[in-house]
Amino acid sequence: MIPDITPDLRQNIIVTIYLIFSHNYIAFMYLIGLLLAIGLAIYRPSRFTIFTFLGFAILLFSYEYDKHIISALREQTTQSLITLQPHYKLQKLIDLVISSALPVFFYVLGWIFIFIAIIYGAIKIGKSEKNHH
């Protein structure tokens, strides 16, 4: 590393890197899957690579939605729709959709695309093995 860094600063840098990784390791894994899918799609385009790309892209978005988007979107939507008088049923519906339904939907949809890619790839491999025999 840089030789003029004091030991406490070096320690703080290491802790910061660790905390960044420990807070975002799931997003990093989804990003690696997404980059591999992009590489495969460029190298050998197929339905498998497109489904894999879509799956990891949705999973990465789902993770970021859970971590950073929900509260701001819920607040913005509530302020846009409920202006003068309180609408408690609408408030509960907004909370349910934005905070509960959409996160589950994105997560499940991402894994469905990954599952479809795996099934499609297995079927394709099975067909190619039958053609060789």
N, CA, C and O atoms as a MOPAC input file, in Angstrom:
PM7 MOZYME 1SCF
protein

 N      0.83100 1    -1.19100 1     0.00000 1
 C      0.00000 1     0.00000 1     0.00000 1
 C      0.87200 1     1.25000 1     0.00000 1
 O      2.06300 1     1.18000 1    -0.30300 1
 N      0.29100 1     2.37200 1     0.33400 1
 C      1.00400 1     3.64400 1     0.36400 1
 C      1.82600 1     3.70300 1     1.65000 1
 O      1.27500 1     3.49800 1     2.73200 1
 N      3.13400 1     3.97800 1     1.56100 1
 C      3.99300 1     3.90000 1     2.74700 1
 C      3.76600 1     4.99200 1     3.78800 1
 O      4.10400 1     4.77800 1     4.95200 1
 N      3.21600 1     6.14200 1     3.43400 1
 C      3.08200 1     7.25900 1     4.37300 1
 C      1.76300 1     7.25400 1     5.15200 1
 O      1.41000 1     8.26000 1     5.76700 1
 N      1.04100 1     6.14900 1     5.13400 1
 C     -0.23300 1     6.07500 1     5.85000 1
 C      0.03300 1     5.65000 1     7.28900 1
 O      0.78000 1     4.70600 1     7.54800 1
 N     -0.58100 1     6.35600 1     8.20100 1
 C     -0.41900 1     6.01700 1     9.61800 1
 C     -1.16900 1     4.71600 1     9.92200 1
 O     -2.11200 1     4.36600 1     9.21200 1
 N     -0.75900 1     4.00600 1    10.96300 1
 C     -1.40700 1     2.73000 1    11.28800 1
 C     -2.91200 1     2.85500 1    11.54600 1
 O     -3.67900 1     1.97800 1    11.15000 1
 N     -3.33500 1     3.92900 1    12.20000 1
 C     -4.77100 1     4.06700 1    12.46000 1
 C     -5.55600 1     4.30900 1    11.17800 1
 O     -6.67200 1     3.81000 1    11.03300 1
 N     -4.98100 1     5.07400 1    10.24200 1
 C     -5.64400 1     5.29900 1     8.96100 1
 C     -5.69400 1     4.00700 1     8.15600 1
 O     -6.70700 1     3.71400 1     7.52100 1
 N     -4.61600 1     3.23400 1     8.17300 1
 C     -4.58000 1     1.94300 1     7.48500 1
 C     -5.67300 1     1.03300 1     8.05700 1
 O     -6.40100 1     0.37600 1     7.31100 1
 N     -5.77600 1     1.00400 1     9.38100 1
 C     -6.80900 1     0.20000 1    10.04800 1
 C     -8.20600 1     0.66200 1     9.63000 1
 O     -9.07700 1    -0.16200 1     9.35100 1
 N     -8.41600 1     1.97100 1     9.58800 1
 C     -9.72600 1     2.51100 1     9.20600 1
 C    -10.07200 1     2.18400 1     7.75800 1
 O    -11.23300 1     1.92200 1     7.44300 1
 N     -9.08700 1     2.19700 1     6.88300 1
 C     -9.31900 1     1.83800 1     5.47900 1
 C     -9.73300 1     0.37700 1     5.38200 1
 O    -10.67000 1     0.04400 1     4.65700 1
 N     -9.04400 1    -0.49000 1     6.10300 1
 C     -9.37100 1    -1.92000 1     6.08100 1
 C    -10.77700 1    -2.15900 1     6.62300 1
 O    -11.54400 1    -2.93200 1     6.05000 1
 N    -11.11300 1    -1.49900 1     7.72200 1
 C    -12.45300 1    -1.64700 1     8.30400 1
 C    -13.51600 1    -1.12800 1     7.33800 1
 O    -14.57600 1    -1.73800 1     7.19700 1
 N    -13.24200 1    -0.01300 1     6.67700 1
 C    -14.19400 1     0.54700 1     5.71600 1
 C    -14.42800 1    -0.40900 1     4.55600 1
 O    -15.57000 1    -0.63100 1     4.15600 1
 N    -13.35700 1    -0.97500 1     4.01200 1
 C    -13.49200 1    -1.94200 1     2.91900 1
 C    -14.29800 1    -3.14900 1     3.38100 1
 O    -15.17500 1    -3.62900 1     2.66300 1
 N    -13.99900 1    -3.63900 1     4.58300 1
 C    -14.74000 1    -4.77900 1     5.12500 1
 C    -16.22600 1    -4.44700 1     5.28000 1
 O    -17.08200 1    -5.25000 1     4.90900 1
 N    -16.53300 1    -3.27400 1     5.82200 1
 C    -17.92800 1    -2.89500 1     6.02900 1
 C    -18.67100 1    -2.71700 1     4.70700 1
 O    -19.84000 1    -3.08400 1     4.59600 1
 N    -17.99600 1    -2.15600 1     3.71000 1
 C    -18.61500 1    -2.02300 1     2.38800 1
 C    -18.94600 1    -3.40000 1     1.83600 1
 O    -20.04100 1    -3.62200 1     1.32000 1
 N    -17.99500 1    -4.32700 1     1.94700 1
 C    -18.23800 1    -5.67700 1     1.43500 1
 C    -19.33300 1    -6.38100 1     2.23700 1
 O    -20.23600 1    -6.98000 1     1.65200 1
 N    -19.26300 1    -6.31600 1     3.55900 1
 C    -20.24300 1    -7.04600 1     4.36900 1
 C    -21.65600 1    -6.47900 1     4.20800 1
 O    -22.63500 1    -7.20900 1     4.36200 1
 N    -21.76700 1    -5.20100 1     3.90300 1
 C    -23.07900 1    -4.58800 1     3.69500 1
 C    -23.64500 1    -4.92300 1     2.31700 1
 O    -24.86300 1    -4.96900 1     2.14100 1
 N    -22.76900 1    -5.15800 1     1.34200 1
 C    -23.21200 1    -5.30000 1    -0.05000 1
 C    -22.81000 1    -6.61200 1    -0.71300 1
 O    -22.85400 1    -6.70300 1    -1.94000 1
 N    -22.41800 1    -7.63600 1     0.05100 1
 C    -21.90400 1    -8.85000 1    -0.58300 1
 C    -22.93700 1    -9.52200 1    -1.48200 1
 O    -22.57300 1   -10.09900 1    -2.50600 1
 N    -24.21100 1    -9.45900 1    -1.12200 1
 C    -25.24600 1   -10.05900 1    -1.97300 1
 C    -25.31900 1    -9.31200 1    -3.30300 1
 O    -25.41700 1    -9.93400 1    -4.36100 1
 N    -25.27100 1    -7.99600 1    -3.25300 1
 C    -25.29000 1    -7.20000 1    -4.48600 1
 C    -24.06000 1    -7.50200 1    -5.33200 1
 O    -24.15600 1    -7.56100 1    -6.55800 1
 N    -22.89800 1    -7.69400 1    -4.69300 1
 C    -21.68800 1    -8.04100 1    -5.44600 1
 C    -21.85000 1    -9.38000 1    -6.15500 1
 O    -21.41600 1    -9.52900 1    -7.29800 1
 N    -22.46700 1   -10.35400 1    -5.49600 1
 C    -22.67900 1   -11.66300 1    -6.12100 1
 C    -23.64400 1   -11.54800 1    -7.30100 1
 O    -23.41100 1   -12.14200 1    -8.35400 1
 N    -24.72000 1   -10.79000 1    -7.13000 1
 C    -25.64700 1   -10.57000 1    -8.24000 1
 C    -24.94900 1    -9.84300 1    -9.38200 1
 O    -25.18800 1   -10.14800 1   -10.55000 1
 N    -24.08800 1    -8.88500 1    -9.05200 1
 C    -23.34600 1    -8.15000 1   -10.07400 1
 C    -22.39200 1    -9.07600 1   -10.82400 1
 O    -22.27000 1    -8.97900 1   -12.04500 1
 N    -21.72000 1    -9.96600 1   -10.11100 1
 C    -20.83300 1   -10.93000 1   -10.77300 1
 C    -21.64300 1   -11.81400 1   -11.71200 1
 O    -21.22300 1   -12.05900 1   -12.84200 1
 N    -22.80400 1   -12.29900 1   -11.25600 1
 C    -23.67400 1   -13.09400 1   -12.12300 1
 C    -24.12600 1   -12.31000 1   -13.33700 1
 O    -24.17200 1   -12.84100 1   -14.44600 1
 N    -24.46000 1   -11.04200 1   -13.12800 1
 C    -24.89000 1   -10.18000 1   -14.22800 1
 C    -23.76500 1    -9.97800 1   -15.23700 1
 O    -23.99200 1   -10.06200 1   -16.44400 1
 N    -22.55300 1    -9.71300 1   -14.75000 1
 C    -21.41100 1    -9.51400 1   -15.65200 1
 C    -21.06300 1   -10.79600 1   -16.40900 1
 O    -20.72800 1   -10.74500 1   -17.59200 1
 N    -21.14100 1   -11.94200 1   -15.73500 1
 C    -20.90900 1   -13.21700 1   -16.42700 1
 C    -21.96500 1   -13.44900 1   -17.50300 1
 O    -21.64800 1   -13.90600 1   -18.60100 1
 N    -23.21500 1   -13.13600 1   -17.18800 1
 C    -24.28700 1   -13.29400 1   -18.17100 1
 C    -24.08100 1   -12.36600 1   -19.36600 1
 O    -24.31900 1   -12.76100 1   -20.50800 1
 N    -23.64000 1   -11.14000 1   -19.10800 1
 C    -23.35800 1   -10.21200 1   -20.21000 1
 C    -22.21800 1   -10.74800 1   -21.06500 1
 O    -22.29300 1   -10.73200 1   -22.29400 1
 N    -21.15900 1   -11.22400 1   -20.41000 1
 C    -20.03400 1   -11.80400 1   -21.14800 1
 C    -20.45700 1   -12.99100 1   -21.99200 1
 O    -20.06600 1   -13.10000 1   -23.15500 1
 N    -21.25500 1   -13.88400 1   -21.41400 1
 C    -21.75100 1   -15.03100 1   -22.18000 1
 C    -22.65300 1   -14.59000 1   -23.32500 1
 O    -22.59400 1   -15.15800 1   -24.41500 1
 N    -23.48600 1   -13.58200 1   -23.08700 1
 C    -24.39000 1   -13.10000 1   -24.13200 1
 C    -23.61900 1   -12.48500 1   -25.29300 1
 O    -24.02900 1   -12.59800 1   -26.44800 1
 N    -22.50800 1   -11.83800 1   -24.98400 1
 C    -21.68500 1   -11.26200 1   -26.05000 1
 C    -20.92600 1   -12.36300 1   -26.78300 1
 O    -20.84200 1   -12.36200 1   -28.01100 1
 N    -20.37600 1   -13.30100 1   -26.01500 1
 C    -19.57300 1   -14.37700 1   -26.60000 1
 C    -20.43700 1   -15.36800 1   -27.38000 1
 O    -20.10300 1   -15.73600 1   -28.50600 1
 N    -21.53900 1   -15.79300 1   -26.78300 1
 C    -22.40000 1   -16.78200 1   -27.42200 1
 C    -23.85600 1   -16.47200 1   -27.07300 1
 O    -24.39500 1   -17.04600 1   -26.12700 1
 N    -24.49200 1   -15.58100 1   -27.81500 1
 C    -25.87000 1   -15.18700 1   -27.49200 1
 C    -26.83400 1   -16.37700 1   -27.56800 1
 O    -26.76500 1   -17.19300 1   -28.48700 1
 N    -27.72100 1   -16.45500 1   -26.59400 1
 C    -28.73800 1   -17.51000 1   -26.58400 1
 C    -29.84800 1   -17.11100 1   -25.62400 1
 O    -29.73700 1   -16.12800 1   -24.89100 1
 N    -30.91400 1   -17.89100 1   -25.64200 1
 C    -31.99100 1   -17.64400 1   -24.68300 1
 C    -31.49400 1   -17.84300 1   -23.25800 1
 O    -31.88600 1   -17.10800 1   -22.35200 1
 N    -30.63600 1   -18.83100 1   -23.05900 1
 C    -30.07200 1   -19.09700 1   -21.73500 1
 C    -29.39000 1   -17.84700 1   -21.18100 1
 O    -29.62000 1   -17.47000 1   -20.03200 1
 N    -28.55300 1   -17.20900 1   -21.99300 1
 C    -27.82800 1   -16.03300 1   -21.49900 1
 C    -28.76400 1   -14.84600 1   -21.27000 1
 O    -28.55900 1   -14.05800 1   -20.34700 1
 N    -29.78600 1   -14.72000 1   -22.10900 1
 C    -30.74400 1   -13.62600 1   -21.92600 1
 C    -31.54900 1   -13.82800 1   -20.64200 1
 O    -31.73500 1   -12.88200 1   -19.87500 1
 N    -32.02600 1   -15.04700 1   -20.40100 1
 C    -32.75900 1   -15.32200 1   -19.16000 1
 C    -31.86500 1   -15.12800 1   -17.94000 1
 O    -32.30900 1   -14.60000 1   -16.92100 1
 N    -30.61500 1   -15.55000 1   -18.04100 1
 C    -29.67600 1   -15.37400 1   -16.93200 1
 C    -29.42500 1   -13.89100 1   -16.68600 1
 O    -29.42600 1   -13.43500 1   -15.54200 1
 N    -29.21200 1   -13.14700 1   -17.75500 1
 C    -29.01900 1   -11.70100 1   -17.63700 1
 C    -30.22000 1   -11.04400 1   -16.96400 1
 O    -30.06200 1   -10.27500 1   -16.01600 1
 N    -31.41800 1   -11.34700 1   -17.45400 1
 C    -32.62500 1   -10.74800 1   -16.87500 1
 C    -32.78300 1   -11.13500 1   -15.40600 1
 O    -33.14800 1   -10.30100 1   -14.57800 1
 N    -32.51200 1   -12.39000 1   -15.08700 1
 C    -32.63500 1   -12.84600 1   -13.70500 1
 C    -31.71800 1   -12.09400 1   -12.76900 1
 O    -32.16100 1   -11.59300 1   -11.73500 1
 N    -30.42900 1   -12.00600 1   -13.11900 1
 C    -29.48700 1   -11.31300 1   -12.23800 1
 C    -29.72800 1    -9.80100 1   -12.21600 1
 O    -29.50900 1    -9.15600 1   -11.19100 1
 N    -30.17300 1    -9.23700 1   -13.33400 1
 C    -30.48900 1    -7.80300 1   -13.34800 1
 C    -31.66400 1    -7.50500 1   -12.41600 1
 O    -31.63100 1    -6.52900 1   -11.66600 1
 N    -32.69300 1    -8.33600 1   -12.46200 1
 C    -33.85300 1    -8.13200 1   -11.58900 1
 C    -33.47500 1    -8.37000 1   -10.13200 1
 O    -33.92400 1    -7.63500 1    -9.25200 1
 N    -32.65200 1    -9.39400 1    -9.86000 1
 C    -32.22100 1    -9.65300 1    -8.48300 1
 C    -31.39100 1    -8.49400 1    -7.93300 1
 O    -31.55000 1    -8.11100 1    -6.77400 1
 N    -30.51300 1    -7.94100 1    -8.75800 1
 C    -29.71900 1    -6.79300 1    -8.31500 1
 C    -30.62200 1    -5.58600 1    -8.05000 1
 O    -30.45500 1    -4.88500 1    -7.05200 1
 N    -31.57300 1    -5.35100 1    -8.94700 1
 C    -32.52600 1    -4.26200 1    -8.72100 1
 C    -33.34100 1    -4.51200 1    -7.45700 1
 O    -33.58400 1    -3.58900 1    -6.67900 1
 N    -33.76100 1    -5.75700 1    -7.25100 1
 C    -34.53400 1    -6.11100 1    -6.06200 1
 C    -33.75900 1    -5.80500 1    -4.78800 1
 O    -34.31600 1    -5.27600 1    -3.82600 1
 N    -32.48500 1    -6.13600 1    -4.78600 1
 C    -31.64400 1    -5.86700 1    -3.61500 1
 C    -31.54100 1    -4.36500 1    -3.35700 1
 O    -31.70900 1    -3.91000 1    -2.22500 1
 N    -31.26500 1    -3.60700 1    -4.40400 1
 C    -31.14200 1    -2.15700 1    -4.25800 1
 C    -32.48700 1    -1.52000 1    -3.89300 1
 O    -32.53400 1    -0.55600 1    -3.12900 1
 N    -33.56400 1    -2.05600 1    -4.43400 1
 C    -34.90400 1    -1.57000 1    -4.08700 1
 C    -35.14200 1    -1.74000 1    -2.59200 1
 O    -35.59600 1    -0.81600 1    -1.91800 1
 N    -34.83100 1    -2.93600 1    -2.07700 1
 C    -35.00400 1    -3.19900 1    -0.64100 1
 C    -34.15700 1    -2.26200 1     0.21200 1
 O    -34.62600 1    -1.75000 1     1.22800 1
 N    -32.92100 1    -2.04000 1    -0.19600 1
 C    -31.98300 1    -1.27800 1     0.63500 1
 C    -32.18600 1     0.23600 1     0.55200 1
 O    -32.05500 1     0.93500 1     1.55700 1
 N    -32.50400 1     0.74200 1    -0.64100 1
 C    -32.40300 1     2.19400 1    -0.83700 1
 C    -33.64400 1     2.88000 1    -1.40700 1
 O    -33.79400 1     4.09100 1    -1.23800 1
 N    -34.52500 1     2.16000 1    -2.06500 1
 C    -35.60400 1     2.82200 1    -2.80000 1
 C    -36.92200 1     2.83900 1    -2.03300 1
 O    -37.67900 1     3.80400 1    -2.13800 1
 N    -37.20700 1     1.79700 1    -1.26900 1
 C    -38.53200 1     1.62900 1    -0.65500 1
 C    -38.99300 1     2.85300 1     0.12700 1
 O    -40.07100 1     3.38300 1    -0.14200 1
 N    -38.20600 1     3.30400 1     1.07900 1
 C    -38.68800 1     4.37300 1     1.97200 1
 C    -38.95400 1     5.67100 1     1.21200 1
 O    -39.96900 1     6.32800 1     1.44500 1
 N    -38.05700 1     6.04200 1     0.31400 1
 C    -38.25900 1     7.28300 1    -0.44600 1
 C    -39.45700 1     7.16700 1    -1.38600 1
 O    -40.23800 1     8.11000 1    -1.51700 1
 N    -39.60300 1     6.02000 1    -2.03700 1
 C    -40.73000 1     5.82800 1    -2.95200 1
 C    -42.05500 1     5.82400 1    -2.19400 1
 O    -43.03700 1     6.41000 1    -2.65000 1
 N    -42.08200 1     5.16800 1    -1.05100 1
 C    -43.30400 1     5.13100 1    -0.23300 1
 C    -43.68700 1     6.54500 1     0.21400 1
 O    -44.85300 1     6.93400 1     0.13800 1
 N    -42.70400 1     7.30000 1     0.67600 1
 C    -42.97200 1     8.66500 1     1.13200 1
 C    -43.43300 1     9.55700 1    -0.01700 1
 O    -44.38600 1    10.32300 1     0.12900 1
 N    -42.75600 1     9.45800 1    -1.15600 1
 C    -43.11600 1    10.27700 1    -2.31400 1
 C    -44.51600 1     9.92900 1    -2.80500 1
 O    -45.30600 1    10.82100 1    -3.11500 1
 N    -44.82300 1     8.64600 1    -2.87700 1
 C    -46.14200 1     8.21900 1    -3.34100 1
 C    -47.23400 1     8.67600 1    -2.38100 1
 O    -48.28900 1     9.14600 1    -2.80600 1
 N    -46.97400 1     8.53500 1    -1.09700 1
 C    -47.94600 1     8.97300 1    -0.08900 1
 C    -48.18800 1    10.47400 1    -0.18900 1
 O    -49.33700 1    10.91700 1    -0.15500 1
 N    -47.13600 1    11.25300 1    -0.31000 1
 C    -47.28500 1    12.70900 1    -0.40000 1
 C    -47.97800 1    13.13100 1    -1.69100 1
 O    -48.68700 1    14.13800 1    -1.70900 1
 N    -47.78300 1    12.38100 1    -2.76300 1
 C    -48.42300 1    12.72300 1    -4.03400 1
 C    -49.91100 1    12.39800 1    -4.02700 1
 O    -50.71700 1    13.15200 1    -4.57100 1
 N    -50.27500 1    11.27900 1    -3.41200 1
 C    -51.66900 1    10.83800 1    -3.46200 1
 C    -52.51600 1    11.36600 1    -2.31300 1
 O    -53.71100 1    11.60900 1    -2.48200 1
 N    -51.91100 1    11.54200 1    -1.15700 1
 C    -52.66700 1    11.98000 1     0.02000 1
 C    -52.18800 1    13.38500 1     0.37300 1
 O    -51.11500 1    13.55900 1     0.95100 1
 N    -52.99600 1    14.38500 1     0.02000 1
 C    -52.54200 1    15.76100 1     0.20400 1
 C    -53.24300 1    16.46800 1     1.36200 1
 O    -52.57400 1    16.88400 1     2.30800 1
 N    -54.55600 1    16.61500 1     1.32000 1
 C    -55.24800 1    17.42600 1     2.31900 1
 C    -55.72100 1    16.62800 1     3.52800 1
 O    -55.37600 1    16.94400 1     4.66600 1
 N    -56.49700 1    15.61400 1     3.27500 1
 C    -57.04500 1    14.84800 1     4.39200 1
 C    -56.46700 1    13.43900 1     4.38800 1
 O    -56.11700 1    12.91800 1     3.33000 1
 N    -56.36500 1    12.82500 1     5.54600 1
 C    -55.79000 1    11.48100 1     5.61200 1
 C    -56.70300 1    10.43300 1     4.96800 1
 O    -57.92700 1    10.49100 1     5.09100 1
 N    -56.09000 1     9.49600 1     4.29400 1
 C    -56.77900 1     8.35100 1     3.69000 1
 C    -56.05400 1     7.10300 1     4.18500 1
 O    -55.08000 1     6.65000 1     3.58400 1
 N    -56.54900 1     6.56200 1     5.28700 1
 C    -55.82800 1     5.47800 1     5.95400 1
 C    -55.80900 1     4.18800 1     5.13600 1
 O    -54.80900 1     3.47100 1     5.13600 1
 N    -56.90600 1     3.88800 1     4.44000 1
 C    -56.93500 1     2.67700 1     3.61400 1
 C    -55.93100 1     2.78800 1     2.46900 1
 O    -55.21200 1     1.83600 1     2.16600 1
 N    -55.89100 1     3.95600 1     1.84100 1
 C    -54.93500 1     4.16800 1     0.75700 1
 C    -53.50600 1     4.10800 1     1.28400 1
 O    -52.62600 1     3.55000 1     0.62900 1
 N    -53.27100 1     4.67400 1     2.45500 1
 C    -51.94300 1     4.62400 1     3.07600 1
 C    -51.51600 1     3.17800 1     3.32100 1
 O    -50.37200 1     2.81600 1     3.04900 1
 N    -52.42400 1     2.35500 1     3.83000 1
 C    -52.11200 1     0.94200 1     4.07000 1
 C    -51.85300 1     0.21600 1     2.75500 1
 O    -50.96400 1    -0.63200 1     2.67900 1
 N    -52.62600 1     0.54500 1     1.71700 1
 C    -52.43000 1    -0.07800 1     0.41300 1
 C    -51.07100 1     0.30000 1    -0.16800 1
 O    -50.36500 1    -0.55700 1    -0.70100 1
 N    -50.70300 1     1.56500 1    -0.06900 1
 C    -49.39000 1     2.02100 1    -0.54200 1
 C    -48.28200 1     1.28400 1     0.19900 1
 O    -47.33600 1     0.79700 1    -0.42000 1
 N    -48.39800 1     1.20100 1     1.51800 1
 C    -47.39400 1     0.48700 1     2.31300 1
 C    -47.31700 1    -0.98100 1     1.91500 1
 O    -46.22700 1    -1.53500 1     1.77700 1
 N    -48.47300 1    -1.60700 1     1.73100 1
 C    -48.50100 1    -3.02200 1     1.36800 1
 C    -47.83600 1    -3.26600 1     0.01900 1
 O    -47.00400 1    -4.16300 1    -0.11800 1
 N    -48.20300 1    -2.47100 1    -0.96600 1
 C    -47.66900 1    -2.68000 1    -2.31800 1
 C    -46.18300 1    -2.34700 1    -2.37900 1
 O    -45.38900 1    -3.15900 1    -2.85400 1
 N    -45.79700 1    -1.16900 1    -1.90700 1
 C    -44.41600 1    -0.71300 1    -2.05700 1
 C    -43.46800 1    -1.43000 1    -1.10200 1
 O    -42.33900 1    -1.74400 1    -1.47600 1
 N    -43.90600 1    -1.69100 1     0.11100 1
 C    -43.00200 1    -2.25800 1     1.11600 1
 C    -43.04000 1    -3.77700 1     1.19900 1
 O    -42.07000 1    -4.38800 1     1.64800 1
 N    -44.12900 1    -4.39700 1     0.77900 1
 C    -44.23800 1    -5.85000 1     0.92400 1
 C    -44.36100 1    -6.58200 1    -0.40900 1
 O    -43.59100 1    -7.50000 1    -0.69000 1
 N    -45.32700 1    -6.17700 1    -1.22800 1
 C    -45.60700 1    -6.92400 1    -2.45300 1
 C    -44.50000 1    -6.78200 1    -3.49800 1
 O    -44.03400 1    -7.78200 1    -4.04400 1
 N    -44.07800 1    -5.55800 1    -3.77800 1
 C    -43.05800 1    -5.35900 1    -4.81700 1
 C    -41.71600 1    -6.01200 1    -4.48200 1
 O    -41.12000 1    -6.61900 1    -5.37200 1
 N    -41.20800 1    -5.92300 1    -3.25000 1
 C    -39.94500 1    -6.61200 1    -2.95900 1
 C    -40.02300 1    -8.12200 1    -3.19300 1
 O    -39.10000 1    -8.71600 1    -3.75200 1
 N    -41.12300 1    -8.73600 1    -2.76600 1
 C    -41.29000 1   -10.17700 1    -2.98000 1
 C    -41.41700 1   -10.46700 1    -4.47100 1
 O    -40.82000 1   -11.41900 1    -4.97400 1
 N    -42.19200 1    -9.64900 1    -5.17800 1
 C    -42.37700 1    -9.83700 1    -6.61700 1
 C    -41.04500 1    -9.78200 1    -7.35800 1
 O    -40.75100 1   -10.66800 1    -8.16100 1
 N    -40.23600 1    -8.75500 1    -7.10200 1
 C    -38.95100 1    -8.62800 1    -7.79500 1
 C    -38.02700 1    -9.79900 1    -7.48100 1
 O    -37.38400 1   -10.34400 1    -8.37800 1
 N    -37.95900 1   -10.18500 1    -6.21200 1
 C    -37.07800 1   -11.28200 1    -5.79600 1
 C    -37.50000 1   -12.59500 1    -6.46400 1
 O    -36.66600 1   -13.31100 1    -7.02000 1
 N    -38.78700 1   -12.90200 1    -6.40500 1
 C    -39.28600 1   -14.14600 1    -7.00300 1
 C    -39.12100 1   -14.11000 1    -8.51600 1
 O    -38.72000 1   -15.10800 1    -9.11600 1
 N    -39.42200 1   -12.98400 1    -9.13700 1
 C    -39.28200 1   -12.87200 1   -10.59100 1
 C    -37.83500 1   -13.09200 1   -11.02800 1
 O    -37.58600 1   -13.78100 1   -12.01800 1
 N    -36.88700 1   -12.51800 1   -10.30600 1
 C    -35.47800 1   -12.72500 1   -10.63600 1
 C    -35.09100 1   -14.18800 1   -10.57700 1
 O    -34.43800 1   -14.69500 1   -11.48800 1
 N    -35.48800 1   -14.87600 1    -9.50800 1
 C    -35.15300 1   -16.30100 1    -9.38800 1
 C    -35.91400 1   -17.14400 1   -10.39500 1
 O    -35.40800 1   -18.17900 1   -10.82700 1
 N    -37.11300 1   -16.73400 1   -10.78100 1
 C    -37.84100 1   -17.45800 1   -11.83200 1
 C    -37.06200 1   -17.39600 1   -13.13800 1
 O    -36.94900 1   -18.40600 1   -13.83100 1
 N    -36.52600 1   -16.23800 1   -13.48600 1
 C    -35.72400 1   -16.12800 1   -14.70800 1
 C    -34.47200 1   -16.99500 1   -14.63100 1
 O    -34.10600 1   -17.63400 1   -15.61700 1
 N    -33.81100 1   -17.02800 1   -13.48100 1
 C    -32.63100 1   -17.88800 1   -13.31900 1
 C    -33.04300 1   -19.34800 1   -13.46700 1
 O    -32.36200 1   -20.11600 1   -14.14700 1
 N    -34.14700 1   -19.73800 1   -12.84100 1
 C    -34.64300 1   -21.11000 1   -12.92800 1
 C    -34.98000 1   -21.47100 1   -14.36900 1
 O    -34.62600 1   -22.55300 1   -14.83600 1
 N    -35.66400 1   -20.57100 1   -15.07900 1
 C    -35.98900 1   -20.81600 1   -16.49200 1
 C    -34.70800 1   -20.99100 1   -17.29800 1
 O    -34.63700 1   -21.86900 1   -18.15800 1
 N    -33.70100 1   -20.17400 1   -17.03500 1
 C    -32.42500 1   -20.29300 1   -17.74600 1
 C    -31.79300 1   -21.65600 1   -17.48600 1
 O    -31.29600 1   -22.29300 1   -18.41500 1
 N    -31.80600 1   -22.10800 1   -16.23600 1
 C    -31.21600 1   -23.41200 1   -15.90700 1
 C    -31.98700 1   -24.53600 1   -16.59000 1
 O    -31.38200 1   -25.43700 1   -17.17100 1
 N    -33.30600 1   -24.49100 1   -16.52800 1
 C    -34.12800 1   -25.52100 1   -17.17700 1
 C    -33.90400 1   -25.50200 1   -18.68500 1
 O    -33.73500 1   -26.55300 1   -19.30300 1
 N    -33.90200 1   -24.31700 1   -19.27400 1
 C    -33.68200 1   -24.20600 1   -20.71800 1
 C    -32.30800 1   -24.75200 1   -21.09400 1
 O    -32.17900 1   -25.48400 1   -22.07500 1
 N    -31.28000 1   -24.39800 1   -20.31900 1
 C    -29.93500 1   -24.90700 1   -20.58700 1
 C    -29.86600 1   -26.41500 1   -20.46100 1
 O    -29.20700 1   -27.06900 1   -21.27000 1
 N    -30.53500 1   -26.98800 1   -19.45700 1
 C    -30.53100 1   -28.44100 1   -19.27400 1
 C    -31.24900 1   -29.14100 1   -20.41900 1
 O    -30.78900 1   -30.17600 1   -20.90000 1
 N    -32.36800 1   -28.58600 1   -20.85500 1
 C    -33.09900 1   -29.17400 1   -21.98700 1
 C    -32.25000 1   -29.11500 1   -23.24300 1
 O    -32.20600 1   -30.07700 1   -24.01000 1
 N    -31.57800 1   -28.00300 1   -23.45800 1
 C    -30.73300 1   -27.84700 1   -24.64200 1
 C    -29.56800 1   -28.83600 1   -24.61400 1
 O    -29.23000 1   -29.42500 1   -25.64000 1
 N    -28.95500 1   -29.01900 1   -23.44300 1
 C    -27.85800 1   -29.98800 1   -23.31800 1
 C    -28.38300 1   -31.39700 1   -23.54700 1
 O    -27.73000 1   -32.20300 1   -24.21000 1
 N    -29.56700 1   -31.70100 1   -22.99900 1
 C    -30.17200 1   -33.02300 1   -23.20000 1
 C    -30.45100 1   -33.30100 1   -24.66300 1
 O    -30.22600 1   -34.41700 1   -25.13200 1
 N    -30.93500 1   -32.31400 1   -25.39000 1
 C    -31.20700 1   -32.49200 1   -26.82100 1
 C    -29.91700 1   -32.69000 1   -27.60500 1
 O    -29.86700 1   -33.51500 1   -28.51700 1
 N    -28.87400 1   -31.94200 1   -27.25900 1
 C    -27.61200 1   -32.08000 1   -27.99100 1
 C    -26.96200 1   -33.43000 1   -27.70800 1
 O    -26.30600 1   -33.98400 1   -28.59100 1
 N    -27.12600 1   -33.98100 1   -26.49300 1
 C    -26.58000 1   -35.30900 1   -26.19100 1
 C    -27.34200 1   -36.39000 1   -26.93500 1
 O    -26.73900 1   -37.37200 1   -27.36900 1
 N    -28.66400 1   -36.23700 1   -27.09700 1
 C    -29.45500 1   -37.21700 1   -27.84600 1
 C    -29.05400 1   -37.22100 1   -29.31700 1
 O    -29.05400 1   -38.27300 1   -29.95700 1
 N    -28.71600 1   -36.06500 1   -29.85100 1
 C    -28.32200 1   -35.97300 1   -31.25700 1
 C    -26.96800 1   -36.61000 1   -31.50800 1
 O    -26.69500 1   -37.03800 1   -32.62900 1
 N    -26.10900 1   -36.68500 1   -30.49700 1
 C    -24.78300 1   -37.27000 1   -30.66000 1
 C    -24.82100 1   -38.78700 1   -30.55900 1
 O    -23.86900 1   -39.44400 1   -30.98100 1
 N    -25.89400 1   -39.37000 1   -30.01300 1
 C    -25.96200 1   -40.83000 1   -29.85800 1
 C    -26.72100 1   -41.46200 1   -30.95500 1
 O    -26.87300 1   -42.68300 1   -30.97700 1

